[in-house]
Amino acid sequence: MNSSTSSSDTDPGWARSLIACLGTLIGGALLILALMVVVDPYDSGKLGLLGIAGVESRSTQFTAASRARDPDFNAAIFGNSTAQMIEPAELSRATGLRFVQLYMTGANPREQLAVLDFFLRHHNEVGALVFAADPAWCVHERPKEEGAPFPYWVYDRGIVTYAIRLISWPAIEQVFQRLGIGLGWRQRMRRDGFVSYEDIWPPGRFNAVNRPRDPAAAATAAARDVFSEVAALHAVIRKLPADVPVVIVVPPTFAPTVAKPGTDAALERGACDAALRKVVAGRPRSNFINYRVDNAMTRDQANFADLIHYRASLARRIEEGIVASLKFGEQARIDF
């Protein structure tokens, strides 16, 4: 009996072609990884051999790493977009410190704490810390993280995981942006991190959107005094040298969103404010300031882009309060 065998089973050229194809793919991946190691697309300091400084991207969850490790700054502002309009240059000019803006759009407290840890690891001496505590800090239990995953791997201590994560299209795009900066073809983002959202939402316009996400009320009266995110922040602040000033501000919101006195919402807010105040109590040149109040300025739509994003007019007043607090602590006079 005769049997036939396909040519693909006997032709050694087919196997050589497959091996060559796999070799090309593996070689290409290794070349990409080598490029990542040499450039460090997110300027995290974990990799990088070319000495390129800075990044050019609006992905604040990634770009904060470059600014947080910059040794030219010794003080920082933390928060989400409700901290964005606090201008670091104004605080630096008034205090003699060197402030960097580390806001991240949409960042929750856990993510802000990851960047705080990264900042502290890269600065042996800290001049001051400023936190914009939006309602997310007032949760009684840490919520499960939802939505797009935060890149904790950029801010933790792991190098191997960081390198593996860099095999992605966004990282490849960022590599070429960083190479453009190094070659002088692109301009890096402003070093202190300030970006005004009034470039997108110009003065004179108000949108009744972005209602404050006040957390659910505590199930019991005893649970009302438990704030897991505030406790996590307090644990970090307690480890700082006693002479590091810390200022916590509650950002203003449009007046109709402020809780009415005597309501359960006001009791919840008061309990959270008390917990935040304890974080800085007794620290020299430190203060807690609640700007989420109902007054003439917060009733004026001209001072807001929407229900939670305030304009430069209020940001300047907040900066004055921060500066006064860094000079006089709890005795600072806060006009707002």
N, C-alpha and C positions, 0 to 999 in steps of 0.2 A: 504494500500500500504506500502510495506517495503522500507526503504531507507538505503543506506550503507554509512558509513563515513570512510575515509581513516584513517589508524592507526596514521599517522603523525599529523592529526588534533586532535586526542584525547590523544596521548601519551605525558605526561608532560616531559618525558625525553628528547624529541627533543628540547623543549624550554630551558630546563636547559643546554643542550649542547651548544646551541647558545649563551646563556648568559655567560657561562663559556669561550667560545671562544672569545667573545667580551671583557670580563674582562681581559683575558690574553693579548690581543692586547693592550688594554689601559694601563694595568700594565706595559707591556714591554716598551711602549712609554714613560711612566712616569719615568721608571728606566733609559732609555737612556737620557731623559732630565735632570734627576738628575745628571747623570754622566757628561753631558755637563756643567752643572752649577758648579760642583765641580772642573773640570779640566780646563775649558775654552780653547777649542781646538786651537784658534788662538792667545791666549795670549794677548787679547785686553785690559785686565784690567777691563772689565765690569763685568766679573764673575770670578770664580776661588777661591778655598779655600785651595788648596794644596801647593801653593807657588812654583810651578814648573816654572822655568825661561827658556825662549827661545823656539824656534820651530826648526823643522827639515823638511824643504820642499823647493822646488824650485818654488812654486806658489807665486811669489813676490807680486802680488796684495793683498795677504793675510798676508804674513810674514812681510811686512813692518810695520804692526801695533805693533808687538812685539818690534821691534827695535826703532820705533818712540816714544814709551812711556818709554824707558829705561832711568832712571834718571842719569845713569853714563855718558851720552853724553849730551853736551850742544850746539852742532853745527851739522849741517846736510847738506847733498848733495841731491838735488832733480833732477829727470829727468827720462828718460827711459833708454834703453840699450846704448844710446849714452853718458850717464854719468857713465856707469858701471865701466869703467877702471880707473876712478879717485879714487885713493886709500885713504881712510880716515886716515889710520895710518900715511901716509906721511904728510898729512895736520896737523894732531895732533902733530906730532913730531916737525914740523917746526914752529908752532904757539903757542903751549901750550894749545890750546883748545882741546876738546874731540869730534871728528867728527864721525858721523855715516852715512853710505851709505844707502839712502832710494830710490834708483832707482827701478823702476818697469818695467819689460819688456813690451814694446808696449804701455806704459801709455801716454795718451794725457794730455794736460794742466789741464783740469777740474779735472781729477783724481789725478794729482800731487797736485793740490790746496787742495783737500780733505785730503790728507796725511799731507800737510803743516799745515792745520787747526788742525788736530789731534796732530801733534808734538807741536804746540804752546800751545794747551790746557794742555799738560802734562809737559811743561817747563816754569816756571815763569821767569827764567833768560835764555836768549838765547845769546850764544857767537858769532855766525855767521851763515849765511845762504848762500849756494851756489846753483845756478840754472844752469843747462845745457839746454839752450833754443834752441831746434831743430826747423825745419821749421813749425811744428804744432802750435807754438806760434804766427805765423805771419798771421793767418787767419783773414779776415776782419769781418766775422760773425761766431759765434760759430756753428759748424756743429752738426747735429743730431748724437747722439751716435749710433754706429752700432757694430755688432759682439757680442761677449760674454759680458753680463752685468758686469760692475765693481761692486764689493761689497761695495757700499757706506755705507751699514748697519753696516759694521765693524768699520767704521771711524766716523759715526755720534754719536749723544748723546743718541740715543734710546737704551734701555736695553731689553725691551719686544720684539721688532722686532728682535733684535739680537738673543735672546734666541730661538724664533720660527724658525728662519732661520737655526739654528744649527741641526735641525732634517733632516739630509741629509747624504748620504754615504760619501762624501768627509770629512765632519766634524767628522763623526764617525772614519774614518781612521786617521784623525789628532789627535783625542783624544788618540788613542792607541800609536801613535808616541810620543805624549807629556808624556804619562805615562811611555813609554820606557826611555825618557830623565830623568824623575824623579827617576826611578829605577836604572839608570846608565847603561841601556842596549843599549841606543842610544846616540850619541853625537849631541848636538845642533849645529845649524849653527853658523858660526863665528859671534860673537856678534856685530861687527861693520858693518856687512852686505856685506863685500867685497867678490865678486866672479868673478874671471877672466874668460872671455869667451875664452881666449887663451888655456884653457884646452880642449875646443871643437874645436876651430879653431887655431891650432898650428902655430907659426911663419913659414914663408916660403911659405905660401899658400895664394892666393888672388883669390876671386871670384867676378866677375863683376855683382853683384846682389845688391838688396836693394837700388835702386836709391832714392835719397832724395825726399820726398813728398812735394815739394814746392807748396803752396796753389795757387789757381786761382787768377789772377790779379784783382784789384779793378775795379768796373764798371765805376767809374768816378775818376777824379783827386782828388776831395775832399775826396772821400772814401778811398783813398790810405793812409791817415793818421789815419784811424780808425782801431784799432786792439783790438778786444773784449777780447781775452785771456790776452793780455798784460795789458789791463785796469783792469781786475779782479785781476791780480797779484799786480798791483800798489795800488789798494784799500787796499789790505792786508798789504803791506809794509808800507804804510802811517800810519797805526795804531801801528806799532812797536815803541819802544823807539828809540829816535834819535841816541843813541850810539850803536845800533845793526848793525854791518857791513853786507852788502849784496853784493855778487859778482855774476854777470850774465855772463856766457860764452856761445858763440855760438860755438858748437863743430865743429871740422874740418871735411870736406868731401874730397873725392878723387878729385884732382884738376880739371879734366874735367867736374865735376858737378857744379863748381863754375860759377856763372853768369858772362858773359863778360861785361866789362865796357861799359856804354852807351846804353845797352839793357833795355827793359822794365823790365825784370827779375831783373836786377841790381838796377833799380830805386825802385822796390818793396822791395828788400832786404835792400836797404839803408834806406827806410822809416821805416821798422820794426826795424832796428838797432837803429834808432833815438828814437823810442818809448821805446825800452828796456833801452836805455841809460838814459832816463828821469826817469825811475823807481828808479835808484840809485843816480841820480844827487843831489849833496849837502850833501849826507850822508858821514860821516867820515869813512875812511878806507873801502870804497866801490868802486866798479868799474864795468864797462862793457867792456868785451874783445871779439872781433870778431876773432875767430880762423878759420873761414871758408874763407880762402884766397887761392890764387894761388901762391905758392912759391915752393922752391926746396923740402921741406919736404912733402908737400901735393901732389907733383907729383910723389913721390917715392912709388911704390906699396908695398914695404916692410914695410911701415908704416901703412898699412891698411889690415884688414881681408876681407873687401868688400868696397862698395862705401861710406858707412857711419860709419862703425865701425873701429875706429883707434886702433892701437896697443899700447903696454906699452911704446914704444919709444916716441910717441906723448903725451901719458898720463902724463909722467914725466914732459914734458915741460909745459903742461897745469897746473899741480900742482904747478910748480914754479911761473907761472903767478898769480894763485890764492893766493899763500902765499905772493907774493910781493904786491898784491892789498890789502890784509888784513893788511899789515904793512904801506903802503904808499898811499893807495887809488888811485885816478885818476893820481897821479904823479908816480905810479909804472912803472918801466921799464920792458916791456914785450918783451922778445926776442923769436921770433917764426918764 
